[in-house]
Amino acid sequence: MRSHARRSIPVAFFGMALGTLTLSDAWRAADRLWHLTPVANNLLTAGALWFALLVAYALKWVRQPAAAMRELRDPEQSSYFALMPTSSLLAVSAMLAFRRVAAIAIFVISEVMQLSWGVVAHGRFWKGTDHPPGRTPALYLSAVAPNFVASATAAALGWDQLGALFFGVGVVYWFLIETLILNGVANSHEMDRALRPAIGVQLAPPVVGGVAWLSLHPGAPDMFSHLLLGYGLYQVLLVLRLLPWILERPFAPSYWAFSFGVAALPTMAMRMVEWGETGVIAWLAPGLFIAANLISRFWLPKRWGCCFVVAFCQ
């Protein structure tokens, strides 16, 4: 008899949906700028992957509720649960042009889920009943990433005031959590190899926040958007410097943590160009877009693009 354990997927697999949906958003921006054509294919692939992961994860709760609950209680793995509502919020942006009512319904469900999980996760921390490692960027996933994405999605729905509220939560938690992470790194031993791929999340906050900021403030990019993009580019240099050390860890689903920031970086740059940005950023945008596609389409999928199918079908 086949074991149900072989059919379950870790919640970290939602990083695949997050990365592909963000890359799909990048392709939509590229199409507006340079009239590229494979936008529909990218959107269909990203949407199908997101939906398949939702089904597979729901089956995990049906077949292995104890294993799913253990994952939610794990200080490190539980951070990745927020990837599910965050990827669903990205799906809302993609769906909006086709089915506004359905998009709004998914937005509401995803927001209830991400806010509830954020309160639960941070409530455990405040009570002292949960002790996360405190020094990996996975901590951003429960409050920073979902609120920035919710901000941009609310702006796309025409709800700018609501988007500003989400942006406030995301940006304040980003500053606080980054301080916590740096303090944890400075006062601990070398990071375990299994945790190192989470450093890929470090790329995301400034550029995902930048996309949200530009969504809330359309028009000529202001100084704050330049500051966010500059910090995002600096994080790229930092991750490149650490990459050989990170790659000491064998490939795992957690490596998809890189895909979110990798795809959001050119998206932010291209949106700035859409609003009239010239100079260095206009030159960087196409190069960043090409690099994001190479990483998201070849480097990561070569190793983990279909692993959730294998886990589900065995």
Backbone bond lengths (Angstrom), bond angles and torsions (degrees), N, CA, C in turn:
res aa  C-N    CA-C-N  psi(-1)  N-CA   C-N-CA  omega(-1)  CA-C   N-CA-C  phi
1 M - - - 1.477 - - 1.524 109.13 -
2 R 1.322 117.39 138.89 1.446 120.82 179.48 1.515 110.98 -73.24
3 S 1.281 114.78 143.09 1.464 119.59 178.69 1.516 110.24 -83.41
4 H 1.322 116.22 135.18 1.466 119.87 176.18 1.514 111.04 -63.21
5 A 1.338 117.69 -26.37 1.453 120.41 -178.78 1.514 111.24 -59.86
6 R 1.329 116.59 -29.49 1.449 119.68 -178.78 1.523 111.50 -77.46
7 R 1.325 117.45 -11.86 1.453 120.25 -178.35 1.519 112.37 -99.14
8 S 1.298 118.07 -6.88 1.455 120.19 -175.99 1.521 110.63 -88.65
9 I 1.314 115.63 155.09 1.458 120.85 179.23 1.526 108.77 -119.88
10 P 1.312 117.69 146.58 1.463 119.49 172.75 1.516 109.94 -72.70
11 V 1.307 116.85 149.27 1.462 120.35 -178.08 1.518 111.27 -65.17
12 A 1.344 117.45 -20.48 1.460 120.94 177.37 1.516 112.51 -62.27
13 F 1.350 117.91 -18.07 1.462 120.60 178.88 1.523 112.08 -62.74
14 F 1.345 117.90 -19.71 1.456 119.71 177.69 1.527 111.50 -65.99
15 G 1.331 117.05 -12.59 1.456 119.61 171.36 1.519 111.80 -60.03
16 M 1.349 117.34 -29.39 1.470 120.97 176.28 1.524 110.14 -63.81
17 A 1.328 116.73 -47.22 1.465 120.26 179.72 1.519 110.55 -64.59
18 L 1.328 116.51 -40.53 1.460 120.56 179.70 1.520 110.51 -60.30
19 G 1.338 116.13 -45.90 1.451 119.84 -178.73 1.515 112.94 -67.18
20 T 1.346 118.00 -44.11 1.462 120.55 -177.41 1.530 111.89 -70.51
21 L 1.331 117.65 -36.41 1.461 120.02 177.01 1.529 111.50 -68.26
22 T 1.328 116.86 -38.64 1.462 119.92 177.04 1.519 110.66 -66.70
23 L 1.336 116.42 -39.14 1.461 119.59 176.70 1.527 110.83 -65.05
24 S 1.330 116.77 -36.05 1.462 120.45 175.99 1.527 110.84 -61.75
25 D 1.337 116.41 -39.23 1.458 120.92 175.98 1.523 110.47 -63.61
26 A 1.346 116.33 -38.65 1.461 120.22 177.07 1.530 110.81 -62.69
27 W 1.332 116.64 -39.52 1.462 120.07 178.84 1.529 111.48 -65.96
28 R 1.327 117.26 -35.38 1.464 118.86 177.25 1.527 110.72 -65.41
29 A 1.342 116.29 -39.68 1.466 119.45 176.74 1.526 110.65 -66.03
30 A 1.333 116.38 -40.68 1.466 120.20 178.75 1.527 111.40 -64.45
31 D 1.326 116.99 -36.04 1.457 120.47 178.47 1.522 111.04 -65.09
32 R 1.337 116.24 -39.80 1.462 118.89 178.30 1.529 111.78 -66.07
33 L 1.329 115.93 -32.82 1.463 119.90 -178.35 1.517 112.53 -83.53
34 W 1.329 116.29 -47.20 1.471 121.16 -167.94 1.526 113.19 -121.22
35 H 1.350 116.89 5.43 1.473 121.65 175.46 1.530 111.72 57.97
36 L 1.320 115.33 49.85 1.456 121.01 174.50 1.530 109.05 -80.59
37 T 1.323 116.59 158.16 1.462 119.37 -170.56 1.519 117.83 -106.71
38 P 1.349 121.61 -27.29 1.474 118.06 -171.12 1.526 114.24 -78.40
39 V 1.338 117.96 28.70 1.460 120.28 -175.92 1.518 111.39 -64.21
40 A 1.325 117.53 -44.93 1.466 120.83 -177.77 1.527 110.96 -62.39
41 N 1.324 117.07 -41.92 1.459 120.18 179.18 1.514 111.45 -63.07
42 N 1.328 116.91 -42.18 1.457 120.60 178.73 1.521 111.22 -63.25
43 L 1.316 115.96 -42.71 1.460 120.37 -179.48 1.521 110.87 -65.35
44 L 1.324 117.02 -42.24 1.463 120.80 -179.70 1.523 111.19 -64.72
45 T 1.329 116.45 -43.82 1.470 120.24 179.12 1.515 111.18 -62.45
46 A 1.333 116.13 -46.73 1.461 120.48 -178.92 1.523 111.33 -63.30
47 G 1.340 116.94 -42.96 1.453 120.76 179.47 1.519 112.65 -65.38
48 A 1.331 116.35 -40.34 1.460 120.09 179.12 1.523 111.25 -65.33
49 L 1.337 116.59 -40.58 1.460 120.47 178.72 1.523 110.90 -64.43
50 W 1.324 116.62 -44.67 1.470 120.99 178.71 1.528 110.36 -59.57
51 F 1.324 117.43 -46.68 1.461 120.42 -178.26 1.529 111.28 -65.97
52 A 1.336 116.92 -41.51 1.465 120.16 179.61 1.525 110.96 -62.27
53 L 1.302 116.57 -39.41 1.466 119.91 178.49 1.528 111.37 -67.04
54 L 1.320 117.36 -38.46 1.461 120.27 176.17 1.530 111.00 -59.54
55 V 1.330 115.90 -45.25 1.459 120.23 179.88 1.519 110.81 -64.21
56 A 1.343 116.31 -45.77 1.460 120.68 -178.09 1.526 111.09 -63.75
57 Y 1.335 116.93 -39.34 1.468 119.41 -179.57 1.524 111.21 -72.31
58 A 1.320 117.09 -35.91 1.468 120.06 175.40 1.523 110.36 -62.15
59 L 1.342 116.99 -39.93 1.459 120.72 177.45 1.528 111.20 -64.74
60 K 1.308 116.44 -31.51 1.465 118.63 176.87 1.531 110.57 -62.32
61 W 1.338 116.36 -41.14 1.461 119.41 179.16 1.529 111.26 -68.23
62 V 1.320 116.77 -30.48 1.460 120.19 177.61 1.515 111.21 -74.31
63 R 1.335 116.70 -45.04 1.461 121.52 -173.38 1.522 113.10 -86.54
64 Q 1.321 116.85 -34.67 1.469 120.98 -175.87 1.523 111.19 -136.66
65 P 1.306 118.69 63.13 1.469 120.16 -178.59 1.519 113.15 -60.25
66 A 1.336 117.40 -33.95 1.462 119.27 -179.73 1.524 110.80 -66.23
67 A 1.340 117.38 -41.99 1.466 120.88 178.98 1.522 110.86 -66.32
68 A 1.341 116.80 -39.85 1.457 120.02 178.50 1.522 111.12 -64.69
69 M 1.330 116.70 -38.88 1.456 120.06 178.93 1.522 111.54 -69.15
70 R 1.326 117.36 -38.22 1.469 119.87 176.93 1.530 110.93 -60.98
71 E 1.317 115.22 -37.37 1.461 119.57 178.88 1.531 110.65 -63.88
72 L 1.339 116.75 -40.31 1.462 120.22 179.48 1.522 112.25 -67.95
73 R 1.334 116.56 -25.38 1.460 119.80 -178.86 1.525 112.93 -89.41
74 D 1.326 116.21 -11.47 1.460 119.85 -179.31 1.535 109.56 -74.16
75 P 1.334 119.06 128.63 1.466 121.30 -175.26 1.527 113.93 -57.63
76 E 1.326 117.83 -35.92 1.459 120.59 -178.60 1.524 111.76 -88.48
77 Q 1.349 117.63 -51.28 1.458 120.75 -174.91 1.523 112.60 -66.72
78 S 1.321 117.37 -30.34 1.457 119.58 -178.08 1.526 112.50 -63.86
79 S 1.333 117.14 -24.30 1.467 119.73 178.25 1.519 111.22 -59.52
80 Y 1.333 116.63 -31.41 1.457 120.47 -175.20 1.527 113.04 -78.06
81 F 1.336 117.93 -9.04 1.460 119.56 177.74 1.527 111.06 -60.63
82 A 1.330 116.73 -33.00 1.466 120.31 -179.46 1.519 112.82 -64.61
83 L 1.348 117.35 -15.70 1.457 119.52 177.73 1.528 111.69 -63.28
84 M 1.334 117.24 -28.17 1.467 120.06 -178.42 1.532 111.09 -67.42
85 P 1.334 120.89 -56.21 1.464 118.15 177.64 1.518 113.44 -66.27
86 T 1.344 117.49 -30.52 1.465 119.52 179.39 1.518 110.95 -66.43
87 S 1.334 117.13 -44.63 1.465 119.75 177.13 1.531 110.73 -64.99
88 S 1.321 117.09 -33.39 1.469 120.21 178.04 1.532 110.81 -66.51
89 L 1.324 116.94 -35.99 1.467 120.38 176.36 1.525 110.88 -65.41
90 L 1.331 117.00 -37.61 1.461 119.65 175.72 1.527 110.95 -65.69
91 A 1.321 116.24 -35.89 1.468 119.74 176.84 1.526 111.16 -63.77
92 V 1.324 117.24 -31.57 1.464 121.13 177.57 1.524 110.22 -60.93
93 S 1.334 117.01 -45.18 1.463 120.42 -179.97 1.522 111.41 -60.98
94 A 1.329 116.36 -39.16 1.461 120.27 179.55 1.529 111.41 -70.67
95 M 1.324 116.67 -33.32 1.459 122.19 -175.39 1.521 112.56 -81.83
96 L 1.315 116.91 -19.37 1.458 121.72 -169.17 1.523 113.19 -57.35
97 A 1.321 116.55 -37.43 1.465 119.33 -177.56 1.523 112.38 -71.35
98 F 1.323 117.70 -14.32 1.464 120.65 -174.61 1.531 112.81 -110.25
99 R 1.339 116.61 -44.12 1.464 120.74 -174.83 1.531 108.94 -140.02
100 R 1.328 116.38 87.19 1.455 119.52 -174.85 1.530 111.91 -64.58
101 V 1.326 117.93 -41.84 1.461 120.80 -178.43 1.524 110.60 -62.49
102 A 1.331 116.60 -45.56 1.462 120.53 178.01 1.521 110.43 -64.20
103 A 1.336 117.01 -38.96 1.460 120.92 179.06 1.529 111.13 -61.88
104 I 1.327 116.62 -42.63 1.466 120.60 179.32 1.530 110.29 -65.15
105 A 1.332 116.93 -40.62 1.467 120.48 179.29 1.526 110.85 -61.35
106 I 1.330 116.91 -44.98 1.469 120.39 179.11 1.522 110.44 -66.83
107 F 1.326 117.02 -36.55 1.466 120.35 177.42 1.523 110.72 -59.94
108 V 1.321 116.64 -47.01 1.471 120.34 -178.17 1.533 110.58 -63.54
109 I 1.330 116.97 -46.54 1.468 120.71 -179.95 1.529 110.39 -61.68
110 S 1.323 116.52 -45.13 1.469 120.73 -178.60 1.518 111.09 -64.63
111 E 1.326 116.70 -39.16 1.459 119.45 -179.79 1.523 111.69 -67.75
112 V 1.318 116.49 -41.87 1.468 119.25 176.52 1.523 109.78 -59.47
113 M 1.323 115.98 -41.52 1.460 120.65 -178.56 1.525 111.65 -67.82
114 Q 1.338 116.92 -46.63 1.466 118.70 -176.19 1.523 112.24 -71.07
115 L 1.325 117.72 -36.36 1.461 119.52 177.55 1.527 110.95 -69.44
116 S 1.314 115.97 -40.26 1.465 119.90 178.41 1.525 110.61 -62.66
117 W 1.330 115.60 -46.11 1.462 118.68 -179.52 1.527 111.36 -66.18
118 G 1.320 117.33 -39.50 1.455 119.86 177.97 1.519 112.14 -60.21
119 V 1.329 115.74 -43.04 1.470 120.00 179.02 1.526 110.66 -65.89
120 V 1.335 116.91 -41.85 1.464 120.06 179.19 1.526 110.74 -63.79
121 A 1.337 116.42 -48.96 1.464 120.65 -176.33 1.517 111.77 -63.11
122 H 1.319 117.30 -45.79 1.462 119.04 -179.02 1.523 111.86 -76.36
123 G 1.341 115.81 -27.11 1.463 118.31 174.99 1.515 111.94 -65.03
124 R 1.344 117.44 -39.61 1.467 120.78 176.99 1.524 110.45 -62.49
125 F 1.318 115.83 -39.20 1.463 119.89 179.78 1.527 111.25 -65.23
126 W 1.342 116.90 -45.30 1.464 120.55 -179.83 1.532 111.89 -64.11
127 K 1.331 116.83 -36.08 1.467 120.55 179.85 1.518 112.36 -73.75
128 G 1.335 116.98 -14.58 1.453 119.85 -178.85 1.508 113.54 80.61
129 T 1.364 116.75 11.47 1.465 119.55 179.19 1.516 112.52 -91.84
130 D 1.332 116.32 -5.19 1.462 120.77 178.33 1.514 107.63 -133.27
131 H 1.290 116.25 133.95 1.468 120.12 -176.72 1.523 108.99 -126.64
132 P 1.344 118.00 82.26 1.453 120.36 178.64 1.514 110.41 -65.49
133 P 1.332 117.63 159.66 1.446 119.72 -179.40 1.529 112.90 -53.82
134 G 1.338 117.59 -30.47 1.451 120.36 173.32 1.516 114.15 73.57
135 R 1.331 117.39 9.73 1.454 117.71 -177.71 1.524 112.49 -144.53
136 T 1.314 117.77 23.04 1.458 120.64 172.18 1.528 108.80 -125.09
137 P 1.334 117.12 146.73 1.469 120.18 179.65 1.525 114.40 -64.34
138 A 1.330 118.74 -4.13 1.463 119.61 174.55 1.523 110.94 -58.55
139 L 1.315 117.05 -22.05 1.468 120.78 178.06 1.530 112.03 -63.04
140 Y 1.341 117.12 -23.90 1.462 119.86 178.48 1.528 112.33 -65.25
141 L 1.322 116.46 -23.97 1.458 120.03 -167.42 1.517 114.04 -69.33
142 S 1.310 117.73 -26.44 1.468 119.02 -175.49 1.520 113.94 -83.36
143 A 1.339 118.31 -21.90 1.462 118.96 -176.50 1.515 113.80 -134.42
144 V 1.320 118.36 -32.16 1.460 120.46 -174.02 1.529 111.06 -83.30
145 A 1.326 116.90 -59.73 1.469 120.65 -176.97 1.529 112.75 -58.40
146 P 1.345 119.35 -50.54 1.472 118.02 -177.13 1.518 113.39 -63.88
147 N 1.334 118.06 -33.35 1.463 119.41 -179.52 1.522 112.21 -75.48
148 F 1.331 117.83 -35.31 1.460 119.58 174.27 1.530 110.63 -65.15
149 V 1.326 116.76 -44.33 1.469 119.82 179.27 1.527 110.03 -65.94
150 A 1.324 117.14 -40.31 1.461 120.38 177.32 1.531 110.93 -61.98
151 S 1.329 116.77 -36.21 1.461 120.77 178.38 1.515 111.15 -62.63
152 A 1.349 116.66 -48.75 1.466 120.24 179.59 1.527 111.38 -64.95
153 T 1.339 116.79 -38.10 1.461 120.41 -179.28 1.524 110.97 -68.45
154 A 1.334 116.87 -41.72 1.464 119.84 177.39 1.526 110.87 -61.88
155 A 1.340 116.75 -39.14 1.466 120.14 177.38 1.519 110.66 -63.64
156 A 1.351 117.34 -39.45 1.462 120.90 177.99 1.523 111.42 -63.98
157 L 1.337 116.50 -30.67 1.462 121.27 178.01 1.531 111.70 -80.34
158 G 1.333 117.34 -7.02 1.454 121.60 -178.81 1.512 114.24 91.37
159 W 1.321 117.15 13.45 1.465 122.05 -177.48 1.530 109.53 -107.32
160 D 1.320 116.08 70.50 1.463 121.01 -173.28 1.531 113.07 -64.70
161 Q 1.332 117.35 -37.92 1.461 119.15 -179.96 1.522 111.12 -64.29
162 L 1.316 116.58 -43.00 1.460 120.55 177.05 1.532 109.41 -63.47
163 G 1.318 116.44 -41.46 1.454 120.21 178.23 1.519 112.02 -60.40
164 A 1.323 117.17 -38.31 1.464 120.54 179.01 1.535 111.19 -65.44
165 L 1.331 116.66 -35.38 1.464 119.83 177.60 1.530 110.76 -64.44
166 F 1.325 116.16 -45.23 1.461 119.69 177.97 1.528 110.76 -63.86
167 F 1.322 116.80 -39.51 1.460 119.81 179.52 1.523 110.74 -61.65
168 G 1.325 116.89 -39.22 1.458 120.20 178.55 1.517 112.30 -60.96
169 V 1.328 116.54 -43.64 1.466 119.98 177.60 1.527 110.16 -61.51
170 G 1.333 115.93 -46.98 1.459 120.02 -176.83 1.508 113.16 -63.14
171 V 1.330 117.74 -45.59 1.463 119.68 -173.84 1.528 111.26 -71.68
172 V 1.326 117.97 -38.40 1.472 119.42 179.15 1.528 110.74 -67.49
173 Y 1.331 116.53 -44.81 1.469 119.00 177.87 1.524 111.60 -64.18
174 W 1.317 117.18 -34.39 1.471 119.99 177.66 1.526 110.59 -59.15
175 F 1.325 116.36 -50.08 1.462 119.67 -178.98 1.530 111.53 -62.19
176 L 1.335 116.22 -42.51 1.461 120.07 -177.70 1.532 111.28 -68.88
177 I 1.332 116.75 -44.28 1.458 119.77 -176.89 1.521 110.88 -69.49
178 E 1.335 118.06 -36.60 1.465 118.87 178.07 1.527 110.44 -61.90
179 T 1.323 116.91 -38.64 1.464 120.29 176.03 1.525 110.71 -62.59
180 L 1.340 116.57 -42.49 1.454 121.25 178.92 1.527 111.10 -62.47
181 I 1.339 116.81 -42.95 1.462 120.96 -179.12 1.525 110.45 -64.32
182 L 1.324 117.23 -48.26 1.466 120.66 -178.77 1.524 111.42 -63.61
183 N 1.327 116.53 -37.23 1.459 119.74 177.03 1.522 110.82 -66.23
184 G 1.347 116.59 -40.42 1.455 120.13 178.48 1.508 112.47 -64.36
185 V 1.349 116.81 -40.52 1.460 120.67 178.81 1.521 110.83 -65.30
186 A 1.326 116.58 -40.25 1.455 120.87 -176.61 1.529 112.76 -70.08
187 N 1.319 116.95 -21.10 1.465 120.25 -174.60 1.528 112.57 -118.27
188 S 1.323 116.95 30.90 1.457 119.54 -179.95 1.520 109.34 -145.13
189 H 1.321 114.65 174.22 1.455 120.58 178.38 1.527 109.98 -79.30
190 E 1.327 116.24 178.35 1.458 120.50 -179.00 1.527 110.66 -58.23
191 M 1.317 115.42 139.13 1.452 121.89 -176.79 1.531 111.25 -63.09
192 D 1.319 115.60 138.28 1.450 121.14 177.68 1.537 110.18 -62.67
193 R 1.326 116.18 144.96 1.465 120.58 -177.54 1.523 112.63 -57.72
194 A 1.320 117.07 -35.81 1.466 120.49 -177.17 1.531 112.08 -65.33
195 L 1.335 117.37 -24.04 1.458 120.80 -177.35 1.525 112.73 -91.91
196 R 1.307 118.23 -14.58 1.460 121.03 -170.30 1.523 114.73 -63.65
197 P 1.357 120.42 -37.73 1.469 118.24 179.43 1.526 114.00 -57.89
198 A 1.333 117.18 -23.43 1.469 119.81 179.05 1.516 111.93 -63.26
199 I 1.334 117.60 -17.16 1.464 120.73 178.03 1.529 110.15 -62.09
200 G 1.339 117.27 -22.51 1.460 120.02 176.00 1.518 112.92 -58.17
201 V 1.326 117.06 -27.61 1.470 120.55 178.34 1.521 110.78 -64.34
202 Q 1.332 117.41 -23.45 1.459 121.74 -177.73 1.525 112.16 -58.69
203 L 1.330 116.88 -24.92 1.462 120.56 178.97 1.527 112.44 -69.49
204 A 1.329 116.72 -26.06 1.459 120.20 -164.99 1.535 116.03 -78.03
205 P 1.346 120.99 -48.22 1.471 118.87 -169.72 1.521 116.40 -51.58
206 P 1.338 120.62 -48.81 1.467 117.40 -177.46 1.516 114.08 -65.35
207 V 1.346 117.72 -38.06 1.467 118.62 -175.67 1.527 112.08 -85.22
208 V 1.331 117.91 -34.76 1.471 119.37 173.77 1.529 109.15 -66.46
209 G 1.332 115.91 -41.51 1.462 119.36 173.81 1.514 111.70 -62.71
210 G 1.347 116.32 -35.29 1.459 119.90 178.01 1.515 112.55 -65.91
211 V 1.328 116.85 -39.99 1.468 120.42 176.58 1.528 109.72 -62.54
212 A 1.343 116.42 -41.87 1.463 119.91 177.88 1.525 111.31 -63.30
213 W 1.324 116.38 -42.43 1.468 121.02 -179.72 1.530 110.72 -62.22
214 L 1.328 116.27 -44.64 1.466 119.94 179.22 1.527 111.51 -66.15
215 S 1.330 116.93 -31.66 1.466 120.15 177.27 1.529 111.02 -67.80
216 L 1.319 115.62 -34.92 1.463 120.47 -179.64 1.524 112.45 -81.81
217 H 1.347 116.85 -22.80 1.464 121.46 -175.77 1.531 109.69 -129.75
218 P 1.326 117.78 69.24 1.467 119.80 178.50 1.524 110.73 -64.49
219 G 1.312 114.68 149.41 1.455 120.10 -177.62 1.511 110.41 124.18
220 A 1.303 117.05 -169.91 1.459 121.64 -178.24 1.524 109.99 -56.55
221 P 1.345 118.55 127.94 1.465 121.44 -179.20 1.526 111.64 -57.30
222 D 1.322 116.38 134.12 1.458 121.32 -179.17 1.528 111.17 -94.96
223 M 1.330 115.81 -177.01 1.457 121.09 -177.08 1.525 112.16 -62.09
224 F 1.340 117.22 -37.76 1.465 120.01 -177.34 1.530 110.98 -64.65
225 S 1.325 117.20 -38.60 1.467 119.59 178.24 1.528 110.55 -66.34
226 H 1.329 117.54 -35.71 1.459 120.17 175.82 1.531 111.35 -66.48
227 L 1.321 116.10 -39.07 1.471 119.92 178.06 1.524 110.58 -62.26
228 L 1.331 116.78 -43.35 1.464 120.55 -179.37 1.530 111.08 -64.91
229 L 1.328 117.10 -44.06 1.460 119.60 179.43 1.526 110.79 -65.33
230 G 1.321 116.79 -40.60 1.461 120.02 178.33 1.515 112.18 -61.00
231 Y 1.319 116.92 -41.73 1.460 119.75 178.66 1.526 110.89 -68.22
232 G 1.338 116.34 -35.34 1.459 119.95 176.50 1.521 111.51 -63.27
233 L 1.326 117.29 -42.28 1.460 120.70 178.28 1.528 111.08 -65.51
234 Y 1.318 116.75 -36.22 1.467 119.93 176.88 1.527 110.70 -64.50
235 Q 1.328 117.08 -38.45 1.458 120.39 177.98 1.526 111.29 -64.06
236 V 1.326 117.11 -32.64 1.465 120.34 175.59 1.525 109.74 -61.10
237 L 1.325 117.00 -45.90 1.467 120.62 178.83 1.527 110.70 -62.15
238 L 1.320 117.00 -39.77 1.459 120.99 179.77 1.525 110.93 -64.07
239 V 1.334 116.89 -45.54 1.468 120.55 -179.52 1.527 110.68 -66.19
240 L 1.331 117.70 -39.15 1.464 120.22 177.06 1.523 111.01 -61.54
241 R 1.327 116.67 -37.94 1.460 120.21 177.61 1.525 111.71 -65.05
242 L 1.349 116.54 -33.62 1.465 121.59 -178.05 1.524 113.55 -90.86
243 L 1.333 117.39 -7.83 1.458 120.20 -170.73 1.531 114.17 -57.17
244 P 1.336 120.41 -45.59 1.473 118.62 178.35 1.527 112.51 -58.51
245 W 1.316 116.76 -37.41 1.464 122.07 178.60 1.526 110.84 -69.24
246 I 1.351 116.90 -40.60 1.467 120.88 178.31 1.523 110.49 -64.63
247 L 1.331 117.08 -39.67 1.466 121.50 -175.36 1.520 113.42 -72.84
248 E 1.323 117.49 -0.97 1.456 119.27 171.43 1.523 111.17 -65.92
249 R 1.312 116.16 -20.41 1.461 122.30 175.19 1.523 108.66 -83.55
250 P 1.361 119.83 126.43 1.463 121.05 177.01 1.527 110.52 -57.49
251 F 1.317 116.42 155.75 1.455 120.26 -176.67 1.522 111.08 -62.20
252 A 1.328 114.22 137.96 1.455 123.22 -178.24 1.523 107.68 -147.04
253 P 1.343 118.60 167.47 1.463 120.19 178.88 1.530 113.33 -56.22
254 S 1.324 117.01 -27.25 1.458 120.29 -178.52 1.520 113.07 -63.96
255 Y 1.340 118.18 -17.25 1.462 119.84 177.65 1.529 112.17 -67.15
256 W 1.323 116.70 -18.13 1.459 118.68 175.58 1.522 111.84 -68.19
257 A 1.327 117.19 -7.49 1.463 120.11 174.53 1.525 111.28 -59.76
258 F 1.323 117.14 -25.89 1.456 120.23 178.57 1.519 112.08 -68.03
259 S 1.327 117.59 -31.44 1.463 121.13 -167.75 1.524 112.86 -65.58
260 F 1.325 118.40 -30.58 1.464 121.50 -176.69 1.527 110.61 -64.19
261 G 1.319 116.33 -56.34 1.458 120.04 179.57 1.511 112.67 -67.12
262 V 1.340 116.59 -37.11 1.470 120.89 179.95 1.524 110.78 -59.28
263 A 1.322 117.98 -40.61 1.464 121.42 -179.91 1.523 112.50 -81.56
264 A 1.333 117.26 -31.62 1.465 120.03 -178.26 1.526 112.21 -73.45
265 L 1.338 117.25 -28.58 1.473 120.48 -178.46 1.533 111.73 -60.65
266 P 1.344 119.89 -54.61 1.467 117.55 177.70 1.524 113.01 -67.02
267 T 1.341 116.94 -28.11 1.464 119.13 177.57 1.519 110.49 -60.72
268 M 1.327 116.25 -45.13 1.465 119.73 178.76 1.525 110.45 -64.16
269 A 1.331 117.08 -46.14 1.465 119.96 -179.10 1.525 111.21 -60.66
270 M 1.339 116.78 -42.75 1.468 119.90 -178.92 1.521 111.63 -68.27
271 R 1.319 117.47 -35.79 1.470 118.90 177.48 1.527 110.86 -67.20
272 M 1.325 116.93 -34.27 1.462 119.23 175.64 1.525 110.52 -65.46
273 V 1.334 117.10 -39.83 1.460 120.62 177.53 1.527 110.07 -65.24
274 E 1.342 116.86 -37.65 1.468 120.61 176.63 1.515 111.69 -56.28
275 W 1.330 115.50 -36.63 1.460 120.52 -177.12 1.519 112.49 -92.15
276 G 1.341 116.38 18.60 1.468 119.19 170.39 1.515 115.73 103.24
277 E 1.343 118.91 4.54 1.464 120.83 -179.91 1.529 110.26 -66.70
278 T 1.309 116.48 139.27 1.460 121.94 178.35 1.525 108.88 -128.56
279 G 1.316 116.34 -169.77 1.456 120.60 174.57 1.516 112.84 75.46
280 V 1.335 115.66 -139.62 1.458 121.91 -173.38 1.527 112.09 -59.24
281 I 1.332 117.09 -43.12 1.462 120.65 -177.08 1.523 111.24 -64.71
282 A 1.315 117.13 -38.87 1.466 120.39 177.43 1.524 111.22 -64.33
283 W 1.322 117.62 -32.44 1.457 121.04 176.66 1.530 111.57 -75.96
284 L 1.321 116.40 -35.06 1.461 120.35 -177.89 1.529 112.69 -73.01
285 A 1.320 117.07 -34.32 1.464 121.48 -171.42 1.528 113.60 -53.29
286 P 1.342 120.30 -51.90 1.480 118.13 -179.29 1.521 112.95 -64.75
287 G 1.336 117.62 -37.51 1.460 120.00 178.07 1.516 112.15 -64.22
288 L 1.332 117.17 -41.58 1.456 121.05 177.87 1.523 110.98 -65.34
289 F 1.330 116.77 -37.42 1.462 120.82 179.02 1.527 111.09 -65.22
290 I 1.312 116.76 -43.48 1.473 120.51 178.18 1.525 110.25 -63.41
291 A 1.332 116.75 -44.52 1.466 120.60 -179.72 1.526 110.98 -62.20
292 A 1.327 117.41 -41.16 1.464 120.87 179.61 1.519 111.17 -62.13
293 N 1.322 117.31 -39.64 1.461 120.72 178.76 1.520 111.52 -68.36
294 L 1.320 117.20 -39.97 1.455 120.05 179.31 1.521 111.15 -62.74
295 I 1.332 116.43 -42.17 1.464 120.65 -179.04 1.526 110.73 -72.14
296 S 1.317 116.77 -47.35 1.463 120.69 -173.72 1.518 113.23 -75.74
297 R 1.331 117.86 -25.11 1.459 120.47 -175.54 1.524 113.56 -101.09
298 F 1.324 116.58 -22.87 1.466 118.48 -173.90 1.524 113.06 -121.19
299 W 1.340 117.42 -48.36 1.458 119.34 -175.78 1.523 111.65 -69.24
300 L 1.336 117.64 -52.96 1.459 120.58 -178.46 1.529 113.27 -74.09
301 P 1.341 120.23 -50.41 1.474 118.92 -178.17 1.520 113.13 -61.79
302 K 1.314 117.87 -28.57 1.462 119.99 179.86 1.519 110.84 -56.53
303 R 1.330 116.01 -29.77 1.451 120.39 -175.06 1.522 112.98 -106.27
304 W 1.359 116.54 -36.22 1.457 118.19 -171.09 1.519 114.49 -134.09
305 G 1.308 118.98 8.22 1.464 120.30 -174.46 1.504 115.31 -62.14
306 C 1.343 117.98 -31.01 1.472 120.67 -176.41 1.526 112.03 -118.80
307 C 1.313 117.67 13.02 1.466 118.22 -174.14 1.522 111.99 -66.88
308 F 1.340 118.28 -29.09 1.470 118.83 179.15 1.525 110.46 -67.22
309 V 1.340 117.46 -32.79 1.457 120.61 176.87 1.520 110.52 -64.99
310 V 1.323 115.47 -42.96 1.456 120.04 178.40 1.520 110.54 -61.85
311 A 1.321 116.14 -46.32 1.461 120.39 -179.15 1.524 111.55 -62.04
312 F 1.328 116.15 -35.73 1.460 120.04 -176.63 1.523 112.49 -78.54
313 C 1.338 116.49 -35.47 1.465 120.44 -171.85 1.537 113.60 -88.94
314 Q 1.317 117.71 -21.22 1.462 118.26 -176.77 1.514 111.73 -66.78
